Amino acid sequence: MKKLLFIALMAVTSFAWAAGNNGWPKDTAYTDVDNLPMVQRGARMFVNYCLGCHSAEYMRYNRLAEDLGIDPAVVERDLVFTDAKIGEPMTIAMTEDQATAYFGAPAPDLSVIARSRGVDWLYTYLRSFYVDSSRPLGWNNALFPNVSMPHVLWELQGTQTPVYETMVDEAGREHTKLVALELTTPGSLSEQEYDDTVRDLVAYLEYMGEPGILDRKKYGVWVLLYLALFTFLAW
């Protein structure tokens, strides 16, 4: 019961993830959890760039082998960076107190973040970081203003700077609004390559939020066909 309550709580809110999108337009992720190479690449991105700070306590390493077709030896060699066994959950060593000291808030567990936020939100979020010297860690996010998380993928994407426009509201008062992000320092990936990499990562987060989605979709077709046939016979 405690675990179920924890999952429900994480799906609703966790540190600053419960903030709105501030009107920033969301892009379509176009993820495909049936594309196993995409999800496999996303799993590699997750363990390399996310698992240092974010846990996934309700996901076990062996699911990567059972569901995604990755050889168990490869999982243990390339995707487990701690002394954890392949049957253990994806936990982290960093405590909540340490995370609060480093980032100002504990990093949320990402087991069900895709179900909570949605894949389009995550895809846009990971592509919307920009340099902001006023922030403690030097980063801000157009979709999630003043988020505590730094841009961990900046070496891949490069650095973006904000573009503002002066707006006049109905009362005649001027104010500035963030309208675009401009890539000023390229990263190790091209813009398209970075978008594809983020899409892979989001696809894995989508899978992780419902590991049974692959079986559900596979059997769902046959269930619908059976119901259609039974309905015809009953009629």
C-alpha angles and dihedrals in degrees: 000000000000091000092050091050090049092052091049091049093049090049091055103038143344126173105309100340091097093073120112126251094256093228094293108146116251121225124219113257099204091203120173117199089186087066099087096187088055093051092043091054089047091053090054090050091048096054092043101046110016109031094069091072106010122062127208099202095171095054123078125206093234090065087070088064099038099043105025100038096239114151109254090229090055090049092053094043102041108020105038110072098171135055090272119131120238092252094054127096123260100263129157134224096227113100126218090252091054092047090050091051093048101039106014094250137043114268112246125242108256100208094112102013092118091055091047100045104020128238095266091055092050093046092052094042095055090051097046105071118123138177114271118170091194092067120086093241096034096249137099134177128227094210095042109029117210094005114170094227118099122221100268092177096053094114088059098042101029124222126310127200125206125253115209133193128199111242130190115215127211091272091057095251120140123228136160123248130195106239106163147002122232123205103229101165116036120225131217090279130058118244092260093046091051092049090051091049092051089048089055091051093048090048089057091048088051091052092045091054088061112014090178091061092098093055092040093056092043095052095034092073092055092046091054091048090050092049091049092051093045091049090053092049092047090051 
